[in-house]
Amino acid sequence: MNVLMFGWEFPPNISGGLGTACYGIIKGLSEYDDVHVNFVIPKSHGNEPSSGNLQLISADKVMIGQKEFAEIKWENVSLIQVQSELSPYLTPETFTEEITSKSHKINQTSGGYKISFSGKYGPNLFDEINNYAFVAQTIAKENDFDLIHAHDWLTFPAAVAAKKISGKPLVVHIHSTDFDRSGGAINPDIYAIEKQGMDEADHIIVVSNKIKDRLTGQYHIAPDKITTIYNGIDNDTKEAQDAKHKQQKDKVVTFLGRITVQKGPEYFVDVARMVIARMKNVHFVMAGNGELRDKIIELSARYGISDKFHFTGFLNGPEVNEMLSRSDLFIMPSVSEPFGIVPLEAMKANVPVIISLQSGVSELIQNVVKTDFWDVHAMADAVHGILKYKKLSKTLIKEGKEEVGKLSWTRPATQIRQVYFKTRVNQAC
């Protein structure tokens, strides 16, 4: 089976867990000789890993021929009607004139046109999503595939455009919704894209039952259209095999993720304040960036714990491994976490873990401490206990490492492959 898969990022060029999950899925699928993936991203950087069953397609390198460009039927992308210069009512001639003059994103050559992409999550994100869908039409015409697989809302317009061109079945993969990312203050444009992608999909994969409930409740999707498939983790890396804790004088408690409402950074600060009042040899580290970063800096100063509360900024892959190697405890106090791969990374790195019951990963793993995100007293007691009692810490480390060692990407990839074949059969019936 040839799968046309749409993503937005791919290791090592990632800004979050989505690219990591996509790579894990593809790596798991590589164990099957009957699945080949054409993975599309807006912009490749030349340093992405490759494998026998993977072909990486960079949208910014796709040539839209003169003839094809002139024959584009804009109704195929009429679904894209969000904050963008790309209107579904433009003719090919006015599209070239308007877009080129405004943003210079269209590059005309003797052979046709190419559209430039940053591949980032910047202020022109909606423009890039629209342009991505435009290029997806050409990709769908030029490639042989049996099924389309799209990851999260950023790729849904492209996937729907490819489906309308090809008539092939569409599987959308929900790693997160705008309800989770925004803390409930949803963006109506993003919701509309999410909703349309789900409605157009022949089947939907979600990363937890928590998200399944979200889709049936807020998006009014039929339960029998949804399959829950938990994420896995890559246990074959050199980092996983060589993971060792670096001993240091003071204990280190780590938060690692975007500093946003969704991740509950305020609760981490509250826990830090309580624990620091009870223990002197402990430091708290907040690794990541986000719109709440300045607020959290001010809050830690107001609490008088700035000397023991540290900010690292965004960390890349090797830096994350280094941070975990220096951590005595990892906390994920997320308010609404569809899954959460970082706790698995921490367990793999021999770090005890505390997670919120509001995270999807809490449905999967057992050898961690689980509390409600708002119960900072229970969380602080757990931190104090794990740091104070070595036996408790060692038990969590040992049993956590054993548990996460069984959670490879083979299991989810096998389930995804089953969804592929079932979806094809259902469409044919």
FIGUZA-211448 format. One line per 10 residues: number of its first residue (from 0); for each residue x, y, z of C-alpha. Coordinates in Angstrom, 1 decimal, always signed. Layout:
BEGIN
NUM) X Y Z | ...
END
This chain:
BEGIN
0) +0.0 +0.0 +0.0 | +1.3 +3.4 -0.9 | +0.4 +6.1 +1.6 | +0.5 +9.9 +0.9 | +1.1 +11.3 +4.3 | +0.9 +15.0 +5.1 | +2.9 +16.5 +8.1 | +4.2 +19.9 +9.1 | +7.6 +19.0 +10.6 | +10.1 +16.1 +10.6
10) +13.1 +15.3 +12.8 | +15.5 +16.7 +13.4 | +13.8 +20.0 +12.6 | +11.0 +20.0 +15.1 | +9.2 +22.4 +17.4 | +7.1 +19.9 +19.4 | +6.0 +16.4 +19.6 | +4.2 +16.2 +16.3 | +7.3 +15.6 +14.2 | +8.6 +13.1 +16.6
20) +5.3 +11.2 +16.5 | +5.3 +11.2 +12.7 | +8.8 +9.8 +12.5 | +8.0 +7.1 +15.0 | +4.9 +6.1 +13.1 | +6.9 +5.9 +9.8 | +9.7 +4.0 +11.5 | +7.2 +1.5 +12.9 | +5.5 +1.1 +9.5 | +8.9 +0.4 +7.9
30) +8.7 -3.1 +9.5 | +6.1 -3.9 +6.9 | +7.1 -4.5 +3.4 | +3.6 -3.8 +2.1 | +3.5 -0.2 +3.3 | +5.4 +2.7 +1.6 | +5.0 +6.3 +2.7 | +5.4 +9.5 +0.6 | +5.7 +12.0 +3.5 | +5.0 +15.6 +2.5
40) +6.3 +18.6 +4.5 | +6.2 +22.3 +3.6 | +10.0 +22.6 +3.6 | +12.8 +20.1 +3.9 | +16.3 +21.0 +5.2 | +18.3 +18.2 +3.7 | +19.2 +16.6 +7.1 | +16.1 +14.5 +7.6 | +16.6 +10.7 +8.1 | +15.6 +8.4 +5.3
50) +14.6 +4.7 +5.1 | +13.6 +2.2 +2.5 | +9.9 +2.7 +2.8 | +10.0 +6.5 +3.0 | +10.1 +9.2 +0.3 | +10.2 +12.7 +1.6 | +8.5 +15.3 -0.6 | +9.2 +19.0 +0.1 | +6.3 +21.2 -1.0 | +8.6 +24.1 -1.8
60) +10.4 +22.0 -4.4 | +7.2 +20.9 -6.2 | +7.0 +22.4 -9.7 | +3.6 +23.5 -10.8 | +3.7 +23.5 -14.6 | +2.5 +26.4 -16.7 | -0.3 +24.3 -18.2 | -1.3 +22.8 -14.8 | -1.2 +26.2 -13.2 | -3.5 +27.7 -15.8
70) -5.9 +24.7 -15.5 | -6.2 +24.8 -11.7 | -9.9 +24.5 -10.8 | -10.2 +26.6 -7.7 | -13.3 +24.9 -6.4 | -11.1 +22.1 -5.4 | -9.7 +24.3 -2.6 | -12.8 +26.2 -1.8 | -12.6 +24.8 +1.7 | -9.8 +27.1 +2.5
80) -11.3 +30.4 +3.6 | -9.3 +31.6 +6.5 | -7.1 +34.6 +7.1 | -5.2 +34.5 +3.9 | -4.3 +36.2 +0.7 | -5.4 +33.0 -1.1 | -9.1 +33.3 -2.0 | -11.0 +30.5 -3.6 | -12.5 +32.9 -6.0 | -9.2 +34.1 -7.6
90) -8.5 +33.1 -11.2 | -5.1 +31.7 -12.0 | -4.1 +35.1 -13.6 | -5.2 +37.2 -10.6 | -3.7 +34.7 -8.2 | -0.3 +35.2 -9.7 | -0.7 +39.0 -9.8 | -2.1 +39.4 -6.3 | +0.1 +36.9 -4.4 | +3.3 +37.6 -6.1
100) +2.9 +41.4 -5.6 | +2.0 +41.0 -1.9 | +4.1 +38.3 -0.5 | +6.6 +37.2 -3.2 | +5.9 +33.6 -2.3 | +5.4 +32.5 -6.0 | +8.6 +31.9 -7.9 | +8.1 +31.7 -11.6 | +10.7 +29.7 -13.7 | +10.8 +28.7 -17.3
110) +9.3 +25.3 -16.4 | +6.5 +26.6 -14.2 | +5.9 +27.9 -10.6 | +7.2 +27.0 -7.2 | +5.8 +28.3 -3.9 | +8.1 +29.2 -1.0 | +7.4 +27.9 +2.5 | +9.1 +28.7 +5.9 | +7.7 +25.5 +7.4 | +7.4 +27.3 +10.7
120) +4.5 +28.4 +13.0 | +4.9 +32.1 +12.3 | +2.5 +35.0 +11.6 | +2.0 +33.8 +8.1 | +0.9 +30.3 +9.2 | -2.6 +30.5 +7.6 | -1.1 +31.6 +4.3 | +1.3 +28.7 +4.3 | -1.5 +26.3 +5.1 | -3.5 +27.6 +2.2
130) -0.5 +27.4 -0.2 | +0.3 +23.9 +1.1 | -3.2 +22.8 +0.1 | -2.7 +24.4 -3.3 | +0.6 +22.4 -3.9 | -1.1 +19.3 -2.6 | -3.2 +19.2 -5.7 | -0.2 +18.8 -7.9 | +1.4 +16.3 -5.5 | -1.8 +14.2 -5.7
140) -1.8 +14.3 -9.5 | +1.9 +13.3 -9.8 | +2.1 +10.5 -7.2 | +0.6 +7.0 -7.2 | -1.0 +6.3 -3.8 | -3.8 +4.3 -2.3 | -4.6 +6.3 +0.8 | -4.1 +9.7 +2.4 | -3.0 +10.1 +6.0 | -2.9 +13.7 +7.5
150) -1.6 +14.8 +10.9 | -3.4 +17.6 +12.8 | -5.3 +20.7 +11.5 | -2.3 +22.3 +9.7 | -2.4 +19.6 +7.1 | -6.1 +19.0 +6.8 | -6.8 +21.5 +3.9 | -4.0 +19.9 +1.9 | -5.3 +16.4 +2.6 | -8.8 +17.3 +1.7
160) -7.6 +18.9 -1.5 | -5.7 +15.7 -2.4 | -8.7 +13.6 -1.7 | -10.9 +15.7 -3.9 | -8.3 +15.4 -6.7 | -7.7 +11.7 -6.3 | -10.9 +10.2 -4.8 | -8.7 +8.2 -2.5 | -9.7 +7.5 +1.2 | -8.5 +9.9 +3.9
170) -7.4 +9.1 +7.4 | -6.9 +12.0 +9.7 | -4.8 +11.7 +12.8 | -5.7 +13.9 +15.8 | -2.7 +14.6 +18.1 | -4.3 +17.7 +19.6 | -7.4 +19.9 +19.2 | -7.7 +23.7 +19.5 | -9.8 +23.1 +22.7 | -6.7 +21.6 +24.3
180) -4.1 +24.1 +23.0 | -6.1 +27.2 +23.8 | -7.5 +26.2 +27.1 | -11.1 +26.4 +25.7 | -10.7 +29.9 +24.0 | -10.9 +28.4 +20.6 | -10.0 +30.1 +17.3 | -13.1 +29.7 +15.1 | -11.0 +29.5 +11.9 | -8.9 +26.6 +13.4
190) -12.0 +24.9 +14.7 | -13.6 +25.1 +11.2 | -10.5 +23.5 +9.6 | -10.4 +20.8 +12.2 | -14.1 +20.1 +11.8 | -14.0 +20.0 +8.0 | -11.0 +17.6 +8.1 | -12.8 +15.3 +10.5 | -16.0 +15.4 +8.4 | -14.2 +14.7 +5.2
200) -12.2 +11.9 +6.7 | -13.1 +8.3 +6.0 | -11.7 +7.4 +9.4 | -10.1 +9.2 +12.3 | -7.2 +8.1 +14.6 | -6.9 +9.8 +18.0 | -4.0 +9.4 +20.5 | -6.2 +8.9 +23.6 | -9.7 +8.2 +24.7 | -9.6 +11.7 +26.1
210) -9.4 +13.1 +22.6 | -12.1 +10.6 +21.4 | -14.5 +12.1 +23.9 | -13.5 +15.6 +22.8 | -14.4 +14.7 +19.2 | -17.7 +13.1 +19.9 | -18.6 +16.0 +22.3 | -17.3 +19.2 +20.8 | -17.0 +18.2 +17.1 | -20.0 +15.8 +16.9
220) -18.2 +13.0 +15.3 | -19.7 +9.5 +15.4 | -17.8 +7.2 +17.8 | -17.6 +4.3 +15.3 | -15.6 +6.6 +13.0 | -12.8 +7.0 +15.6 | -10.0 +4.6 +16.6 | -7.8 +5.3 +19.7 | -4.1 +4.4 +19.1 | -1.7 +5.5 +21.7
230) +1.7 +6.8 +20.8 | +4.9 +4.9 +21.3 | +8.6 +5.7 +21.9 | +11.8 +4.9 +20.2 | +13.8 +2.7 +22.6 | +16.5 +1.8 +20.1 | +18.4 +5.1 +20.2 | +21.9 +5.4 +21.6 | +20.6 +7.9 +24.1 | +18.1 +5.3 +25.5
240) +20.8 +2.7 +25.8 | +23.4 +5.0 +27.4 | +21.0 +6.9 +29.7 | +22.6 +7.6 +33.0 | +21.9 +10.1 +35.7 | +24.5 +12.7 +36.4 | +25.0 +13.1 +40.1 | +25.0 +16.6 +41.6 | +24.7 +18.2 +45.0 | +21.2 +19.6 +44.7
250) +18.1 +17.9 +43.4 | +16.6 +19.1 +40.1 | +12.9 +19.0 +39.2 | +12.1 +19.6 +35.6 | +9.2 +20.9 +33.5 | +9.8 +20.4 +29.8 | +7.3 +21.8 +27.2 | +5.7 +24.9 +25.8 | +5.0 +27.5 +28.5 | +1.3 +27.9 +27.7
260) -2.1 +27.6 +29.4 | -2.4 +24.0 +28.2 | +0.7 +22.8 +30.0 | -0.1 +24.2 +33.4 | +3.1 +26.1 +34.1 | +1.5 +28.1 +37.0 | +0.8 +24.9 +38.9 | +4.5 +23.9 +38.5 | +5.5 +27.2 +40.1 | +3.0 +26.7 +43.0
270) +4.5 +23.2 +43.6 | +8.0 +24.7 +43.5 | +7.1 +27.3 +46.1 | +5.7 +24.6 +48.5 | +8.6 +22.2 +48.0 | +11.3 +24.9 +48.4 | +9.7 +25.9 +51.7 | +10.2 +22.3 +52.9 | +13.6 +21.4 +51.2 | +16.7 +23.6 +50.8
280) +18.7 +21.4 +48.4 | +16.3 +21.5 +45.4 | +16.0 +23.5 +42.2 | +13.2 +23.7 +39.7 | +13.9 +24.1 +36.0 | +11.4 +25.2 +33.3 | +12.6 +24.2 +29.9 | +10.8 +25.6 +26.9 | +9.3 +28.8 +25.5 | +5.7 +30.2 +25.2
290) +3.5 +33.1 +25.7 | +3.3 +32.7 +29.5 | +7.1 +32.7 +30.0 | +7.3 +36.4 +31.2 | +4.3 +35.8 +33.5 | +5.9 +32.7 +35.1 | +9.2 +34.7 +35.6 | +7.3 +37.4 +37.4 | +5.4 +34.8 +39.4 | +8.5 +33.1 +40.6
300) +10.0 +36.4 +41.6 | +6.8 +37.3 +43.5 | +7.1 +34.0 +45.4 | +10.7 +34.8 +46.2 | +12.1 +31.6 +44.7 | +13.9 +33.1 +41.7 | +17.3 +31.9 +43.0 | +16.0 +28.3 +42.8 | +13.8 +28.6 +39.7 | +15.5 +28.5 +36.4
310) +14.5 +29.0 +32.7 | +16.5 +27.4 +29.9 | +14.5 +28.5 +26.8 | +13.7 +26.0 +24.0 | +15.8 +22.9 +24.0 | +16.6 +20.7 +21.0 | +16.9 +16.9 +21.0 | +20.4 +16.5 +22.5 | +19.8 +19.4 +24.9 | +16.6 +17.6 +26.1
320) +18.6 +14.4 +26.7 | +21.2 +16.4 +28.7 | +18.5 +18.1 +30.7 | +16.8 +14.8 +31.6 | +20.2 +13.3 +32.6 | +20.5 +16.0 +35.2 | +16.9 +15.7 +36.5 | +15.9 +13.9 +39.6 | +12.2 +14.2 +38.8 | +10.1 +15.2 +35.8
330) +6.6 +16.8 +36.2 | +4.0 +17.3 +33.5 | +1.1 +19.3 +35.2 | -0.9 +19.7 +32.0 | -4.4 +21.1 +32.2 | -5.4 +19.4 +29.0 | -2.9 +17.1 +27.3 | -4.1 +14.9 +24.5 | -1.2 +12.5 +25.0 | +2.2 +13.7 +26.1
340) +5.3 +11.9 +24.8 | +7.8 +13.7 +27.1 | +6.9 +11.6 +30.2 | +7.9 +8.5 +28.2 | +11.2 +10.2 +27.3 | +11.8 +10.9 +31.0 | +11.0 +7.3 +32.0 | +13.4 +6.1 +29.3 | +16.1 +8.4 +30.7 | +15.7 +6.8 +34.2
350) +13.8 +9.8 +35.7 | +10.8 +9.4 +38.0 | +7.7 +11.0 +36.6 | +4.6 +12.9 +37.9 | +1.8 +13.5 +35.5 | -1.7 +15.0 +35.6 | -4.7 +12.8 +35.4 | -5.9 +15.2 +32.6 | -3.2 +13.8 +30.2 | -3.9 +11.1 +27.6
360) -0.7 +9.3 +28.5 | -2.1 +8.6 +32.0 | -4.5 +6.1 +30.3 | -1.5 +4.2 +29.1 | +1.3 +4.2 +31.8 | +1.1 +3.0 +35.4 | +4.6 +3.4 +37.0 | +4.3 +7.1 +37.6 | +2.6 +9.3 +40.1 | -0.7 +10.8 +38.9
370) -2.6 +13.7 +40.4 | -5.1 +16.3 +39.2 | -3.4 +19.3 +37.7 | -5.1 +21.6 +40.2 | -4.1 +19.6 +43.3 | -0.8 +21.3 +43.9 | -0.7 +20.1 +47.5 | -0.9 +16.4 +46.4 | +1.7 +17.1 +43.7 | +4.1 +18.9 +46.2
380) +3.7 +16.0 +48.6 | +4.6 +13.6 +45.8 | +7.7 +15.7 +44.9 | +8.9 +15.8 +48.5 | +8.4 +12.1 +48.9 | +10.2 +11.1 +45.7 | +13.2 +13.4 +46.4 | +13.4 +12.4 +50.1 | +13.0 +8.6 +49.9 | +15.6 +7.0 +47.7
390) +13.7 +3.6 +47.7 | +10.6 +5.2 +46.2 | +12.6 +7.0 +43.6 | +14.5 +3.9 +42.6 | +11.3 +1.8 +42.3 | +9.7 +4.4 +40.0 | +12.9 +4.5 +37.9 | +13.2 +0.7 +37.6 | +9.6 -0.1 +37.0 | +9.1 +2.9 +34.7
400) +12.1 +1.9 +32.6 | +10.7 -1.6 +32.2 | +7.3 -0.4 +31.3 | +8.4 +2.2 +28.7 | +10.7 -0.5 +27.2 | +7.6 -2.3 +26.0 | +6.0 +0.8 +24.4 | +7.8 +0.9 +21.0 | +6.3 +2.3 +17.8 | +5.7 -1.3 +16.5
410) +2.4 -1.6 +18.3 | +0.8 +1.7 +17.1 | +2.2 +1.2 +13.6 | +0.6 -2.2 +13.5 | -2.8 -0.7 +14.5 | -2.4 +2.1 +12.0 | -1.7 -0.3 +9.2 | -4.9 -2.2 +10.2 | -6.8 +1.1 +10.0 | -5.4 +1.7 +6.5
420) -6.6 -1.7 +5.1 | -10.0 -1.5 +6.9 | -10.6 +2.0 +5.5 | -9.7 +0.9 +1.9 | -12.1 -2.0 +2.2 | -14.9 +0.1 +3.6 | -14.5 +2.7 +0.8 | -14.6 +0.0 -1.8 | -17.9 -1.5 -0.4
END
